[in-house]
Amino acid sequence: QVQLVESGGGLVQAGGSLRLSCAASGRTLSTSAMGWYRQPPGKEREFVAAINWNGDSTSHADSVKGRFTISRDNANNMLYLQMNSLKPEDTAVYFCYLQPPRTTFKYWGRGTQVTVSS
């Protein structure tokens, strides 16, 4: 059983920063890829960033490259998304996921709202 809980969302002005956190419980995240998706209002869920099991490989969507940084702390079962230079188009519900090794299945958190005002 895996449980993921996001936190750190809120209201921020354009150009500001937020750090999202995802706490995992029920199963260690140390062998699983993890990452973030987001869902803007009225749109489909879209990929944001991913990180492999030990944190030595990351991927970021073109829309957030250079602004967002994904990281993880396996000792504390935590996943992070540092978001800098935020834009109004970053407004969305942000979801973290955990993907067990050798699967395409993803466990999902319930999401945290990020709102960026102009």
Residue pairs with C-beta under 8 A, 6 or more apart in sequence:
1 26
1 27
2 24
2 25
2 26
2 27
2 98
2 107
3 24
3 25
3 26
4 22
4 23
4 24
4 96
4 97
4 98
4 107
4 108
4 109
5 22
5 23
5 25
5 109
5 110
6 20
6 21
6 22
6 94
6 95
6 96
6 109
6 110
6 111
6 112
7 20
7 21
7 22
7 23
7 112
8 18
8 19
8 20
8 21
8 112
9 18
9 20
9 94
9 112
9 113
9 114
9 115
10 18
10 113
10 114
10 115
11 115
11 116
11 117
12 18
12 86
12 114
12 115
12 116
12 117
13 86
13 116
13 117
13 118
14 86
14 87
14 88
14 116
14 117
14 118
15 85
15 86
16 86
16 116
17 82
17 83
17 84
17 85
17 86
18 83
18 86
18 114
19 80
19 81
19 82
19 83
20 36
20 80
20 81
20 83
20 94
20 96
20 112
20 114
21 78
21 79
21 80
22 34
22 36
22 78
22 79
22 80
22 81
22 96
22 109
23 77
23 78
24 34
24 77
24 78
24 79
24 98
25 77
27 98
28 74
28 77
29 72
29 74
29 77
29 79
29 98
30 53
30 54
30 74
31 53
31 100
31 101
32 53
32 98
32 99
32 100
32 101
33 50
33 51
33 52
33 53
33 98
33 99
33 101
34 50
34 51
34 72
34 79
34 96
34 97
34 98
34 99
35 47
35 48
35 49
35 50
35 51
35 59
35 70
35 79
35 96
35 97
35 99
36 48
36 49
36 50
36 70
36 79
36 81
36 94
36 95
36 96
36 97
37 45
37 46
37 47
37 48
37 94
37 95
37 97
38 45
38 46
38 48
38 90
38 92
38 93
38 94
38 95
38 114
39 45
39 46
39 92
39 93
39 95
39 111
40 46
40 89
40 91
40 92
41 91
41 92
43 92
45 95
46 61
47 61
48 60
48 61
48 64
48 68
48 70
48 81
48 94
49 58
49 59
49 60
49 61
49 64
49 68
49 69
49 70
49 81
50 58
50 59
50 70
51 57
51 58
51 59
51 70
51 71
51 72
51 79
52 58
53 101
54 74
55 71
55 72
55 74
58 69
58 70
58 71
60 68
60 69
60 70
63 89
64 83
64 90
67 83
67 84
67 85
67 86
68 81
68 82
68 83
68 84
69 81
69 82
69 84
70 79
70 80
70 81
70 82
71 79
71 80
71 82
72 78
72 79
72 80
73 79
73 80
79 96
81 94
81 96
83 90
83 114
86 114
86 116
87 116
88 116
88 117
88 118
89 116
90 114
90 116
91 114
91 115
91 116
92 114
93 111
93 112
93 113
93 114
94 111
94 112
94 113
94 114
95 108
95 109
95 110
95 111
96 108
96 109
97 106
97 107
97 108
97 109
98 106
98 107
99 105
99 106
99 107
100 107
